[in-house]
Amino acid sequence: MKVAFLTTSFPEKGHESRGPFIKHLYDHLIREKVHIELVLPKGYHSLKDQGGIFPALKGNIINKILFCAYTFHFLTLIPLKARTTDIIHANWSYTAFLALITKPLHRKKILLTERGPEIVYTKNPIIKHVVRFVYTHVDTLVTISSSIAADITSIYHIKNVLVIPNGVDRNSFPEGKEQLRKKFNIPLNQFVFLSAGRLIKRKAIDQLLPIFKEISTGDLYIVGDGPERASLERLAQSLDITSRVHFVGEILPADVFQWMHAADVFVFPSSMETGGNVLLEAVASGLPIITTNVGWAHDVVLPGKNGFIVHPYDSLAFTQAMQTFLKNKTLQKKFSNASIHMIKNNFKWEQCAKNYIKAYTTLLSQPL
C-alpha cells in the first residue's frame, strides 16, 4: 500500500519539536509495511513557528505573502507526489482542501485527519463554509478524540466521523525522581506543578499565572516556547511570582518525559484542543492531572480518580484543584497510580497505525 502523507508539520533539523506525533505515526506506518510519500514543502519556518499557520497570518503581511507561495508550492507537490500512490492521507483540513482542488490531476481518494482546533471552532463564516465543504467532500473524515468528533457532528452536521486517537510512548528512565531533580536543579522537597506545550494564546498560560499567584506554596515549571513567552514572563513579573515560576524553554520532545517524571502534578489550562498530546504524555508518566474539558480530557482523566476536569477560564475550580493536591499527598499518590493504569493498555502507536491501515483498506475497497 502506498500513501501520500500530506502535512504542514513534521520534525526538521533545528525544529525537532514541530509535529513529533506526525513523525511517530509516519514511523509506525512504515513499520507496518506501508510505503509513505511525505508531501511537505520544506522551510517557511516563520509560518510554522507561531503555533500553527493560521495564527501566524494575523496582522502579518509578510507571512500572508509567504502563505500564498507556500500554498502554490503545496499545490504543485500534491499531484506530483500522489500520482504513484494509492490514497491521500491529509493531516489538517488545509491540506485536504488542497488535495480536493488538485483531485482532477491525481484522482485519488482522500482521508482527512482533522487536528486543528482553530479550524473546527472558527467563527469566520468564510472559513467555516470552506471547512464544511472539505468535511463533506473528503472520502473519510477522521479526528483524534471523541469530544472533537461530537463537536464536528454538532457544528457541521457531519455523521460517521471516525475517531483514531494518537499514541503515546510510555518512557521509563534509569534515573528516579531524586536524580532527575538534581539534574534539573529542583529541590527534592519542593512541590512541582508542571505545564508543557507551545506558548500560544489557546494554551491559556496567561490564565494559569494569576491562578498560581493564589497558591501559597510550590513552584510552577513551564516547558515550551512560543510567541507568547515574553508577555507571559512580563505577566509573571507583574504578579510578583517570578521566583516561583520557571520558564524552561523549548526542549526535545523525548526530554519532556523527564520533566514529567520529575514533577508532582500536571496542569493543562488550554482553552481549545483536538487532543492535547502532552495530556497523554502526562498520564503515561503517572502524573495526577488538572485539565480543562478539552480534547482528550474525558478520554484519559476520570474526575476524582486520576485528576480533575474544569471548564476553561474557571479560575476558582482550577485553584481549588491545585490546593487539593498540595494538602493531600496521599491523594496525589493514589491519582498517580490510577493514571498509569489508565494509559497502560490504551493509546499505543502500534494500534494507531493499524487503525489507519484498516481505514485505508476500507476506503480503497470502495469505488472511486
Buried (B, 14 or more C-beta within 10 A) or exposed (E): BEBBBBBBBBBBEEBBBBBBBBBBBBEBBEEEEBEBBBBBBEEBEEBBBBBBBBBBBEEBEEBEEBBEEBBEBBBEBBBBBBEEBBBBBBBBBBBBBBBBBBBEEBEBBBBBBBBBBBBBBBEEEEBBEBBBBBBEBBBBBBBBBBBBBEBBEEBBEBEEBBBBBBBBBBBEEEBEBEEBBEEBEBEEEEBBBBBBBBBBBBBBBBBBBBBBBEBEEBBBBBBBBBBBBEEBBEBBEEBEBEEBBBBBEBBEBEBBBBBBBBBBBBBBBBBBBBBBBBBBBBBBBBBBBBBBBBBBBBBBBBBEBBBBBBEBEBBEBBBBBBBBBBEEEEEBEBBBEBBBEBBEEBBBBEBBBBBBBEBBEEBBEEEE
